[in-house]
Structure formats: structure tokens, C-alpha cells
Amino acid sequence: MPIFEYHCQGCGRDFELLVLKGTTLACPDCNGEQLERLISLPAVRSDSTHAQALKAAKKRDSKQAGEINRAQREYELHHND
């Protein structure tokens, strides 16, 4: 299926659009027609890409958990309830 990614120059939104014969290219938010077609990367799924994605997600989640814990400690230190 011909699904393309676009960037609207008017409102700045990025979106995907199924382009068939006779499809009018317009932004779904502002109906602007000043669109830039983005380069889409193919979705490749293999055992190694899946493992890399899991590793990246764990790293991201670990970082977010650390930030949340620090914020909670700061709150507890400065608010005696």
C-alpha cells in the first residue's frame, strides 16, 4: 500500500497518508497543501533488531524511573506532611 509520511509547512504536523489515485494531498489538521514528503525507513524486524529495541526501551525506562525517584525524594525532603 502506498502510505507516505508528510510534514505540513503550515502547522508543523507530521502525519502519514494513504495515497491512491485521485487523493488530494492536504494536512488533516489545517487542510494546508504545502507539504514536504519525508523519507520513510522500512520497518525491519528480526531477532537482532527486536533485541536492540528491547535494550533501548529498558535503558529509557531505567532513566525515567531514576528521574521519577529523584523527584519523589526532593518532594519528600521539602514537604513535611
Biopython code that builds the backbone (N, CA, C, O; Angstrom):
import numpy as np
from Bio.PDB.StructureBuilder import StructureBuilder

atoms = [
    (1, "MET", "N", (0.842, -1.171, 0.000)),
    (1, "MET", "CA", (0.000, 0.000, 0.000)),
    (1, "MET", "C", (0.892, 1.240, 0.000)),
    (1, "MET", "O", (1.908, 1.271, 0.694)),
    (2, "PRO", "N", (0.529, 2.240, -0.756)),
    (2, "PRO", "CA", (1.343, 3.458, -0.830)),
    (2, "PRO", "C", (1.031, 4.428, 0.312)),
    (2, "PRO", "O", (0.278, 5.385, 0.132)),
    (3, "ILE", "N", (1.613, 4.176, 1.480)),
    (3, "ILE", "CA", (1.469, 5.071, 2.617)),
    (3, "ILE", "C", (2.743, 5.903, 2.691)),
    (3, "ILE", "O", (3.845, 5.358, 2.757)),
    (4, "PHE", "N", (2.587, 7.222, 2.681)),
    (4, "PHE", "CA", (3.726, 8.123, 2.706)),
    (4, "PHE", "C", (3.647, 9.010, 3.943)),
    (4, "PHE", "O", (2.568, 9.264, 4.479)),
    (5, "GLU", "N", (4.811, 9.472, 4.383)),
    (5, "GLU", "CA", (4.884, 10.391, 5.511)),
    (5, "GLU", "C", (5.098, 11.796, 4.972)),
    (5, "GLU", "O", (5.860, 12.011, 4.030)),
    (6, "TYR", "N", (4.402, 12.756, 5.596)),
    (6, "TYR", "CA", (4.486, 14.145, 5.172)),
    (6, "TYR", "C", (4.687, 15.053, 6.376)),
    (6, "TYR", "O", (4.351, 14.703, 7.508)),
    (7, "HIS", "N", (5.247, 16.233, 6.102)),
    (7, "HIS", "CA", (5.384, 17.295, 7.100)),
    (7, "HIS", "C", (4.664, 18.519, 6.541)),
    (7, "HIS", "O", (4.941, 18.961, 5.426)),
    (8, "CYS", "N", (3.747, 19.056, 7.323)),
    (8, "CYS", "CA", (2.991, 20.239, 6.886)),
    (8, "CYS", "C", (3.811, 21.486, 7.202)),
    (8, "CYS", "O", (4.201, 21.712, 8.348)),
    (9, "GLN", "N", (4.067, 22.290, 6.175)),
    (9, "GLN", "CA", (4.811, 23.531, 6.357)),
    (9, "GLN", "C", (3.972, 24.578, 7.092)),
    (9, "GLN", "O", (4.524, 25.480, 7.723)),
    (10, "GLY", "N", (2.652, 24.467, 7.017)),
    (10, "GLY", "CA", (1.772, 25.443, 7.646)),
    (10, "GLY", "C", (1.692, 25.310, 9.155)),
    (10, "GLY", "O", (1.929, 26.276, 9.880)),
    (11, "CYS", "N", (1.355, 24.109, 9.635)),
    (11, "CYS", "CA", (1.166, 23.922, 11.083)),
    (11, "CYS", "C", (2.276, 23.112, 11.742)),
    (11, "CYS", "O", (2.342, 23.048, 12.969)),
    (12, "GLY", "N", (3.153, 22.487, 10.946)),
    (12, "GLY", "CA", (4.277, 21.751, 11.506)),
    (12, "GLY", "C", (3.986, 20.312, 11.893)),
    (12, "GLY", "O", (4.841, 19.651, 12.482)),
    (13, "ARG", "N", (2.808, 19.818, 11.578)),
    (13, "ARG", "CA", (2.445, 18.448, 11.950)),
    (13, "ARG", "C", (3.068, 17.442, 10.988)),
    (13, "ARG", "O", (3.128, 17.681, 9.782)),
    (14, "ASP", "N", (3.537, 16.304, 11.532)),
    (14, "ASP", "CA", (3.977, 15.166, 10.735)),
    (14, "ASP", "C", (2.852, 14.140, 10.743)),
    (14, "ASP", "O", (2.252, 13.877, 11.786)),
    (15, "PHE", "N", (2.566, 13.562, 9.577)),
    (15, "PHE", "CA", (1.478, 12.592, 9.502)),
    (15, "PHE", "C", (1.724, 11.624, 8.351)),
    (15, "PHE", "O", (2.542, 11.872, 7.465)),
    (16, "GLU", "N", (0.995, 10.519, 8.391)),
    (16, "GLU", "CA", (1.034, 9.527, 7.325)),
    (16, "GLU", "C", (-0.246, 9.651, 6.514)),
    (16, "GLU", "O", (-1.302, 10.000, 7.041)),
    (17, "LEU", "N", (-0.131, 9.357, 5.216)),
    (17, "LEU", "CA", (-1.296, 9.472, 4.349)),
    (17, "LEU", "C", (-1.274, 8.348, 3.324)),
    (17, "LEU", "O", (-0.260, 8.112, 2.667)),
    (18, "LEU", "N", (-2.398, 7.661, 3.193)),
    (18, "LEU", "CA", (-2.564, 6.645, 2.164)),
    (18, "LEU", "C", (-2.876, 7.372, 0.867)),
    (18, "LEU", "O", (-3.894, 8.057, 0.760)),
    (19, "VAL", "N", (-2.006, 7.225, -0.111)),
    (19, "VAL", "CA", (-2.146, 7.969, -1.364)),
    (19, "VAL", "C", (-2.590, 7.019, -2.470)),
    (19, "VAL", "O", (-1.838, 6.146, -2.905)),
    (20, "LEU", "N", (-3.812, 7.210, -2.906)),
    (20, "LEU", "CA", (-4.360, 6.449, -4.012)),
    (20, "LEU", "C", (-4.583, 7.402, -5.175)),
    (20, "LEU", "O", (-4.445, 8.615, -5.018)),
    (21, "LYS", "N", (-4.921, 6.875, -6.319)),
    (21, "LYS", "CA", (-5.181, 7.725, -7.481)),
    (21, "LYS", "C", (-6.338, 8.665, -7.169)),
    (21, "LYS", "O", (-7.412, 8.228, -6.755)),
    (22, "GLY", "N", (-6.115, 9.940, -7.370)),
    (22, "GLY", "CA", (-7.148, 10.929, -7.109)),
    (22, "GLY", "C", (-7.157, 11.464, -5.682)),
    (22, "GLY", "O", (-8.024, 12.270, -5.346)),
    (23, "THR", "N", (-6.223, 11.043, -4.834)),
    (23, "THR", "CA", (-6.164, 11.526, -3.459)),
    (23, "THR", "C", (-5.645, 12.959, -3.450)),
    (23, "THR", "O", (-4.635, 13.268, -4.082)),
    (24, "THR", "N", (-6.340, 13.822, -2.734)),
    (24, "THR", "CA", (-5.893, 15.202, -2.577)),
    (24, "THR", "C", (-4.947, 15.251, -1.388)),
    (24, "THR", "O", (-5.305, 14.848, -0.282)),
    (25, "LEU", "N", (-3.734, 15.749, -1.623)),
    (25, "LEU", "CA", (-2.754, 15.852, -0.548)),
    (25, "LEU", "C", (-3.019, 17.110, 0.258)),
    (25, "LEU", "O", (-2.856, 18.224, -0.239)),
    (26, "ALA", "N", (-3.433, 16.924, 1.519)),
    (26, "ALA", "CA", (-3.710, 18.053, 2.408)),
    (26, "ALA", "C", (-3.494, 17.598, 3.845)),
    (26, "ALA", "O", (-3.680, 16.428, 4.177)),
    (27, "CYS", "N", (-3.103, 18.532, 4.680)),
    (27, "CYS", "CA", (-2.882, 18.255, 6.100)),
    (27, "CYS", "C", (-4.224, 17.970, 6.774)),
    (27, "CYS", "O", (-5.186, 18.704, 6.549)),
    (28, "PRO", "N", (-4.311, 16.921, 7.594)),
    (28, "PRO", "CA", (-5.578, 16.621, 8.270)),
    (28, "PRO", "C", (-5.954, 17.647, 9.335)),
    (28, "PRO", "O", (-7.123, 17.742, 9.706)),
    (29, "ASP", "N", (-4.978, 18.424, 9.838)),
    (29, "ASP", "CA", (-5.289, 19.424, 10.864)),
    (29, "ASP", "C", (-5.726, 20.763, 10.273)),
    (29, "ASP", "O", (-6.789, 21.287, 10.606)),
    (30, "CYS", "N", (-4.875, 21.312, 9.378)),
    (30, "CYS", "CA", (-5.141, 22.670, 8.895)),
    (30, "CYS", "C", (-5.570, 22.717, 7.429)),
    (30, "CYS", "O", (-5.809, 23.797, 6.890)),
    (31, "ASN", "N", (-5.669, 21.565, 6.786)),
    (31, "ASN", "CA", (-6.015, 21.452, 5.366)),
    (31, "ASN", "C", (-5.026, 22.173, 4.450)),
    (31, "ASN", "O", (-5.339, 22.471, 3.297)),
    (32, "GLY", "N", (-3.825, 22.451, 4.976)),
    (32, "GLY", "CA", (-2.794, 23.091, 4.177)),
    (32, "GLY", "C", (-2.265, 22.152, 3.112)),
    (32, "GLY", "O", (-2.230, 20.936, 3.304)),
    (33, "GLU", "N", (-1.855, 22.716, 1.995)),
    (33, "GLU", "CA", (-1.347, 21.907, 0.893)),
    (33, "GLU", "C", (0.148, 22.076, 0.684)),
    (33, "GLU", "O", (0.702, 21.526, -0.268)),
    (34, "GLN", "N", (0.814, 22.831, 1.560)),
    (34, "GLN", "CA", (2.259, 22.976, 1.490)),
    (34, "GLN", "C", (2.879, 21.849, 2.306)),
    (34, "GLN", "O", (3.183, 22.011, 3.488)),
    (35, "LEU", "N", (3.059, 20.704, 1.653)),
    (35, "LEU", "CA", (3.540, 19.506, 2.331)),
    (35, "LEU", "C", (4.919, 19.119, 1.819)),
    (35, "LEU", "O", (5.242, 19.287, 0.643)),
    (36, "GLU", "N", (5.715, 18.599, 2.734)),
    (36, "GLU", "CA", (7.031, 18.079, 2.382)),
    (36, "GLU", "C", (6.995, 16.574, 2.618)),
    (36, "GLU", "O", (6.679, 16.118, 3.717)),
    (37, "ARG", "N", (7.319, 15.810, 1.583)),
    (37, "ARG", "CA", (7.322, 14.356, 1.727)),
    (37, "ARG", "C", (8.592, 13.947, 2.443)),
    (37, "ARG", "O", (9.693, 14.321, 2.038)),
    (38, "LEU", "N", (8.436, 13.173, 3.515)),
    (38, "LEU", "CA", (9.556, 12.728, 4.324)),
    (38, "LEU", "C", (10.067, 11.384, 3.833)),
    (38, "LEU", "O", (9.342, 10.619, 3.196)),
    (39, "ILE", "N", (11.305, 11.117, 4.134)),
    (39, "ILE", "CA", (11.879, 9.819, 3.787)),
    (39, "ILE", "C", (11.475, 8.826, 4.866)),
    (39, "ILE", "O", (11.739, 9.041, 6.049)),
    (40, "SER", "N", (10.843, 7.754, 4.459)),
    (40, "SER", "CA", (10.388, 6.728, 5.391)),
    (40, "SER", "C", (11.392, 5.585, 5.415)),
    (40, "SER", "O", (11.866, 5.119, 4.379)),
    (41, "LEU", "N", (11.697, 5.153, 6.618)),
    (41, "LEU", "CA", (12.572, 3.999, 6.758)),
    (41, "LEU", "C", (11.727, 2.735, 6.773)),
    (41, "LEU", "O", (10.657, 2.714, 7.382)),
    (42, "PRO", "N", (12.184, 1.701, 6.121)),
    (42, "PRO", "CA", (11.413, 0.460, 6.141)),
    (42, "PRO", "C", (11.453, -0.173, 7.530)),
    (42, "PRO", "O", (12.449, -0.072, 8.246)),
    (43, "ALA", "N", (10.380, -0.810, 7.884)),
    (43, "ALA", "CA", (10.312, -1.500, 9.169)),
    (43, "ALA", "C", (10.876, -2.904, 8.996)),
    (43, "ALA", "O", (10.277, -3.754, 8.338)),
    (44, "VAL", "N", (12.029, -3.129, 9.594)),
    (44, "VAL", "CA", (12.683, -4.428, 9.503)),
    (44, "VAL", "C", (12.615, -5.072, 10.878)),
    (44, "VAL", "O", (12.998, -4.464, 11.877)),
    (45, "ARG", "N", (12.135, -6.278, 10.923)),
    (45, "ARG", "CA", (12.031, -6.963, 12.201)),
    (45, "ARG", "C", (12.772, -8.286, 12.120)),
    (45, "ARG", "O", (12.472, -9.145, 11.290)),
    (46, "SER", "N", (13.732, -8.421, 12.994)),
    (46, "SER", "CA", (14.484, -9.664, 13.105)),
    (46, "SER", "C", (14.802, -9.861, 14.574)),
    (46, "SER", "O", (14.470, -9.012, 15.401)),
    (47, "ASP", "N", (15.434, -10.960, 14.901)),
    (47, "ASP", "CA", (15.787, -11.210, 16.298)),
    (47, "ASP", "C", (16.739, -10.146, 16.823)),
    (47, "ASP", "O", (16.611, -9.706, 17.966)),
    (48, "SER", "N", (17.695, -9.728, 15.992)),
    (48, "SER", "CA", (18.664, -8.734, 16.460)),
    (48, "SER", "C", (18.023, -7.353, 16.615)),
    (48, "SER", "O", (18.327, -6.648, 17.576)),
    (49, "THR", "N", (17.138, -6.947, 15.687)),
    (49, "THR", "CA", (16.505, -5.635, 15.833)),
    (49, "THR", "C", (15.540, -5.639, 17.012)),
    (49, "THR", "O", (15.383, -4.623, 17.689)),
    (50, "HIS", "N", (14.895, -6.771, 17.260)),
    (50, "HIS", "CA", (13.993, -6.887, 18.405)),
    (50, "HIS", "C", (14.782, -6.766, 19.702)),
    (50, "HIS", "O", (14.348, -6.078, 20.627)),
    (51, "ALA", "N", (15.928, -7.422, 19.781)),
    (51, "ALA", "CA", (16.773, -7.350, 20.972)),
    (51, "ALA", "C", (17.284, -5.924, 21.187)),
    (51, "ALA", "O", (17.334, -5.449, 22.321)),
    (52, "GLN", "N", (17.660, -5.244, 20.108)),
    (52, "GLN", "CA", (18.127, -3.861, 20.225)),
    (52, "GLN", "C", (17.008, -2.955, 20.715)),
    (52, "GLN", "O", (17.241, -2.072, 21.541)),
    (53, "ALA", "N", (15.805, -3.163, 20.218)),
    (53, "ALA", "CA", (14.665, -2.354, 20.640)),
    (53, "ALA", "C", (14.360, -2.567, 22.122)),
    (53, "ALA", "O", (14.080, -1.609, 22.842)),
    (54, "LEU", "N", (14.415, -3.811, 22.576)),
    (54, "LEU", "CA", (14.180, -4.102, 23.993)),
    (54, "LEU", "C", (15.248, -3.465, 24.871)),
    (54, "LEU", "O", (14.940, -2.917, 25.930)),
    (55, "LYS", "N", (16.505, -3.535, 24.433)),
    (55, "LYS", "CA", (17.607, -2.944, 25.190)),
    (55, "LYS", "C", (17.427, -1.432, 25.297)),
    (55, "LYS", "O", (17.615, -0.859, 26.370)),
    (56, "ALA", "N", (17.066, -0.788, 24.195)),
    (56, "ALA", "CA", (16.849, 0.660, 24.199)),
    (56, "ALA", "C", (15.668, 1.032, 25.096)),
    (56, "ALA", "O", (15.723, 2.036, 25.806)),
    (57, "ALA", "N", (14.612, 0.236, 25.070)),
    (57, "ALA", "CA", (13.438, 0.510, 25.904)),
    (57, "ALA", "C", (13.777, 0.368, 27.382)),
    (57, "ALA", "O", (13.348, 1.188, 28.193)),
    (58, "LYS", "N", (14.542, -0.666, 27.745)),
    (58, "LYS", "CA", (14.941, -0.853, 29.137)),
    (58, "LYS", "C", (15.804, 0.304, 29.618)),
    (58, "LYS", "O", (15.649, 0.771, 30.746)),
    (59, "LYS", "N", (16.710, 0.768, 28.767)),
    (59, "LYS", "CA", (17.572, 1.892, 29.123)),
    (59, "LYS", "C", (16.739, 3.156, 29.336)),
    (59, "LYS", "O", (16.949, 3.892, 30.300)),
    (60, "ARG", "N", (15.785, 3.401, 28.424)),
    (60, "ARG", "CA", (14.906, 4.563, 28.531)),
    (60, "ARG", "C", (14.066, 4.495, 29.808)),
    (60, "ARG", "O", (13.950, 5.481, 30.535)),
    (61, "ASP", "N", (13.484, 3.326, 30.074)),
    (61, "ASP", "CA", (12.634, 3.164, 31.251)),
    (61, "ASP", "C", (13.430, 3.307, 32.538)),
    (61, "ASP", "O", (12.934, 3.864, 33.517)),
    (62, "SER", "N", (14.660, 2.807, 32.543)),
    (62, "SER", "CA", (15.522, 2.915, 33.711)),
    (62, "SER", "C", (15.839, 4.383, 33.997)),
    (62, "SER", "O", (15.814, 4.811, 35.151)),
    (63, "LYS", "N", (16.131, 5.138, 32.968)),
    (63, "LYS", "CA", (16.436, 6.560, 33.123)),
    (63, "LYS", "C", (15.219, 7.307, 33.663)),
    (63, "LYS", "O", (15.342, 8.133, 34.567)),
    (64, "GLN", "N", (14.041, 7.011, 33.105)),
    (64, "GLN", "CA", (12.818, 7.675, 33.557)),
    (64, "GLN", "C", (12.506, 7.316, 35.004)),
    (64, "GLN", "O", (12.062, 8.171, 35.771)),
    (65, "ALA", "N", (12.732, 6.065, 35.385)),
    (65, "ALA", "CA", (12.478, 5.642, 36.761)),
    (65, "ALA", "C", (13.403, 6.386, 37.715)),
    (65, "ALA", "O", (12.982, 6.798, 38.796)),
    (66, "GLY", "N", (14.662, 6.560, 37.320)),
    (66, "GLY", "CA", (15.603, 7.300, 38.158)),
    (66, "GLY", "C", (15.175, 8.736, 38.350)),
    (66, "GLY", "O", (15.273, 9.268, 39.455)),
    (67, "GLU", "N", (14.701, 9.373, 37.292)),
    (67, "GLU", "CA", (14.238, 10.761, 37.374)),
    (67, "GLU", "C", (13.005, 10.872, 38.268)),
    (67, "GLU", "O", (12.885, 11.816, 39.048)),
    (68, "ILE", "N", (12.105, 9.924, 38.156)),
    (68, "ILE", "CA", (10.893, 9.927, 38.987)),
    (68, "ILE", "C", (11.259, 9.734, 40.449)),
    (68, "ILE", "O", (10.710, 10.409, 41.319)),
    (69, "ASN", "N", (12.190, 8.808, 40.731)),
    (69, "ASN", "CA", (12.609, 8.570, 42.109)),
    (69, "ASN", "C", (13.286, 9.803, 42.705)),
    (69, "ASN", "O", (13.044, 10.141, 43.864)),
    (70, "ARG", "N", (14.135, 10.481, 41.922)),
    (70, "ARG", "CA", (14.786, 11.700, 42.407)),
    (70, "ARG", "C", (13.752, 12.783, 42.703)),
    (70, "ARG", "O", (13.842, 13.464, 43.724)),
    (71, "ALA", "N", (12.783, 12.942, 41.827)),
    (71, "ALA", "CA", (11.748, 13.946, 42.042)),
    (71, "ALA", "C", (10.943, 13.628, 43.306)),
    (71, "ALA", "O", (10.597, 14.536, 44.061)),
    (72, "GLN", "N", (10.648, 12.362, 43.538)),
    (72, "GLN", "CA", (9.903, 11.959, 44.731)),
    (72, "GLN", "C", (10.715, 12.248, 45.992)),
    (72, "GLN", "O", (10.169, 12.733, 46.983)),
    (73, "ARG", "N", (12.025, 11.951, 45.960)),
    (73, "ARG", "CA", (12.880, 12.233, 47.127)),
    (73, "ARG", "C", (12.942, 13.733, 47.409)),
    (73, "ARG", "O", (12.867, 14.146, 48.566)),
    (74, "GLU", "N", (13.077, 14.548, 46.369)),
    (74, "GLU", "CA", (13.098, 16.009, 46.532)),
    (74, "GLU", "C", (11.793, 16.492, 47.158)),
    (74, "GLU", "O", (11.797, 17.332, 48.058)),
    (75, "TYR", "N", (10.697, 15.961, 46.680)),
    (75, "TYR", "CA", (9.397, 16.344, 47.213)),
    (75, "TYR", "C", (9.308, 15.992, 48.695)),
    (75, "TYR", "O", (8.872, 16.812, 49.504)),
    (76, "GLU", "N", (9.722, 14.770, 49.055)),
    (76, "GLU", "CA", (9.637, 14.322, 50.437)),
    (76, "GLU", "C", (10.546, 15.129, 51.362)),
    (76, "GLU", "O", (10.197, 15.376, 52.516)),
    (77, "LEU", "N", (11.714, 15.541, 50.856)),
    (77, "LEU", "CA", (12.635, 16.326, 51.674)),
    (77, "LEU", "C", (12.096, 17.728, 51.943)),
    (77, "LEU", "O", (12.344, 18.279, 53.016)),
    (78, "HIS", "N", (11.381, 18.307, 51.017)),
    (78, "HIS", "CA", (10.940, 19.685, 51.135)),
    (78, "HIS", "C", (9.493, 19.842, 51.598)),
    (78, "HIS", "O", (9.020, 20.965, 51.778)),
    (79, "HIS", "N", (8.796, 18.744, 51.789)),
    (79, "HIS", "CA", (7.391, 18.818, 52.218)),
    (79, "HIS", "C", (7.190, 17.885, 53.404)),
    (79, "HIS", "O", (7.130, 16.666, 53.243)),
    (80, "ASN", "N", (7.089, 18.458, 54.575)),
    (80, "ASN", "CA", (6.836, 17.669, 55.790)),
    (80, "ASN", "C", (5.337, 17.654, 56.032)),
    (80, "ASN", "O", (4.756, 18.645, 56.475)),
    (81, "ASP", "N", (4.725, 16.531, 55.738)),
    (81, "ASP", "CA", (3.267, 16.419, 55.913)),
    (81, "ASP", "C", (2.944, 15.718, 57.184)),
    (81, "ASP", "O", (1.770, 15.530, 57.503)),
]
sb = StructureBuilder()
sb.init_structure("model")
sb.init_model(0)
sb.init_chain("A")
sb.init_seg("    ")
for serial, (resi, resn, name, xyz) in enumerate(atoms, 1):
    if name == "N":
        sb.init_residue(resn, " ", resi, " ")
    sb.init_atom(name, np.array(xyz, "f"), 0.0, 1.0, " ", f" {name:<3s}", serial, name[0])
structure = sb.get_structure()
